[in-house]
């Protein structure tokens, strides 16, 4: 699989759709924050582990990771001209994004256990 699979219109559409979802999620989370009776650990834990909110946060994480990957990949492809350095930086970026995503989904899946 090539690093150039996402070229042209497809990454542009993914960037725009993910940006719209990210903004909508931030509006929803802000509304929930300001309409909460108590700002404490337990109520927010219960909010996060509500099945609807867990799903919404999971989709937010996926959108955020795709958005970050496409944006950073395009910057790296445009400005890093040494092929070996480019591959190294892209591999490190991919590792960091995958690791972050797995960490967050581990947290979200704890709601299933509890």
N, C-alpha and C positions, 0 to 999 in steps of 0.2 A: 504494500500500500504506500503510495507516494504522499509526500508532504503537500503536494500540489492538488490533491483531490478536491479540496474546496476552493474552486476558482470561479471567478465571474459573478453571476447573479446569485448563486446559492449562498455563499457566505454573506453577501449583502442582505439577503432576505433573512437569514438566521440572525444577523446582528440586529436588524430592525425589529423582528418579532420578539427576540429575547429582551431587547431594550424596553419594549412596550410592556412585557410581562413584569420585568424588574420594577418599572415605575408603578404599575398597578399594585404589585405586592407591597412596595414601600408605602403607598397610600393606605392600603388595608392595614398593614402593621402599625402605622402611625395612628390611624383611627382607633385601633384596638388599644394602643398604648394610652391615648388621651381619654378614652371612654372607660378605662379600667377603674374600679373602685379603689383597689389597693395595688401599689407597686411593690411587690415582694416576690421572693423566690417561688413559693408554692403556687400562687395563682398563675404565674407565668409558665411554670412547669406544666400545670394542668392545661393552660392554653396551648402550649406547644404539643402536648401529647393528645390533644383532641384529634380524632382521625382526619377531620377536614383540614385542620391547620397543619398536621403532619404532612399531608399530601401537598398542600399549597407550598409549604416550605421546601419539600423535596423537589417540586417542579421549579421553584425559585433557584435552588442550588444548581440544578441542571442547566437552567437558562443562564445563570451567572458564569458557570464554568465554560459553557460554549461561547458566551460573549467574550470572556477573558481570553480564551484560546484563540479565537479568530482575530481579535484585536492585536494581541501581542505577537501572534504568528505573522500577521501582515507587517507590523513594525520591524520585526526581526528580518523577514525576507527582504524588506526594502532597504535596511540600513546595515546589515551585517553581510559583507561580501565574501568573506573567507568561508568556503563551504564547510570545512571541518568545524570551525567555530560556530557556524550557523546550526549545524546538526547537534552539536553539544548543547548549545543554549536552548534549542527547541526540545531536546530530550529532557533537560533539567526542568524546563517550564512544564512539559507534559507530566513529568514525575510529580512536581509540586501540585499541579491541579488535580491529578488523579488521587494523590495522597490526601489532599484537602477534602475532596469529594467523598472518599471512603471514610474519612474521619467523621464528617458531618452525617453521612448515612448511618454510620455506627450509632451515633447519638440518636438519630431519629428512630432507628430500629429498637432502641432500648424501650421505647414506648410499648412495643409489642410484648416485651418480656414482663414489664411492670403491670 
